[in-house]
């Protein structure tokens, strides 16, 4: 299962790099423009960092979203209990 996930991740990573390299300028995203002022030493460094940010950021966002939904559901449940217990 882990090898399947790693294979899918690597396939998506290299597909995205290839797509951006081939069609980036047509889409108005020129990553090879030297006049851009950024903190990355190279485009390869930036691509790798963004790739890892998604790998870490998506589970974190899912966790925060799940906790938020759980909080809202428990608040509604407590209001429902209060309504029925006051009868």
N, C-alpha and C positions, 0 to 999 in steps of 0.2 A: 504494500500500500504506500509506504514512504517512497519507494523508488518510482512508483507511478506519479506521485505528487511532484517529485523532483524533476521527472521527465517532462511533465506538463509545464512546470515552471520554466525550465530551460528552453523548451520549445517556444513558449510565449515570449520569453526574454529576447531570444534571437530573432523571432518574427517581428517584434516591435522595433528592434534596432534596424532591421532590414527595411521595414516599411518607412520609418522616419528618414533613413538615408536616401531611399529612392523617391519618396513622394513628399518629403518635408518642405522643400522649396515651393512645390506646386500648391501646398496647403497654407503657405505663408509662414512657415516655421523653419527658419534657416539656422540650424545648429552649428554650421560651419562658419558663420559670420564672425570674423576676428574682432570686429568693432564692439561686440557685445561685452559689457563689463560684468563679469561674474566671478564667483569665488572658486570655481573649479579649475584644476590644472589642465584637464582635457575633457573632451566630450565623453570618452569612455568612463572616466571617473564619475561624471555626472549621471550617465545612464545607469551605472552600477549602483550608485547611491539611491537614485529614485526607485530603482527596482527593489532594493532592500527596504526602503521606506514603506512601499506598498505591502511588502511581506510582513512587516511589523504593524503597520497602521490599520490594516483591515481587521485583524483579530481584536485590536484594542477598541476600534470603533464598534464592532459587534458586541463586545463586552459592555461598553458604556451604554449602548442602545438597549441591550437586554436588561441591564439594571434599571434604566429609566422606565422601561415598560413595566417591569416588575413593581417598581415604586408606584406608578400610576394605577396599576391593577389592584394593589393592596390598599391604596387610598379609597378607591371605589368600593372595594369589598368592605372596608371598615364603615363607610357611609351607609352601605346597605344593611350591615349588622345593626348600626345605630337606629336606623329606621324601623327595623323589625323588633328590636328589643324595647323600643319606647311604647309599643302597642301594649 
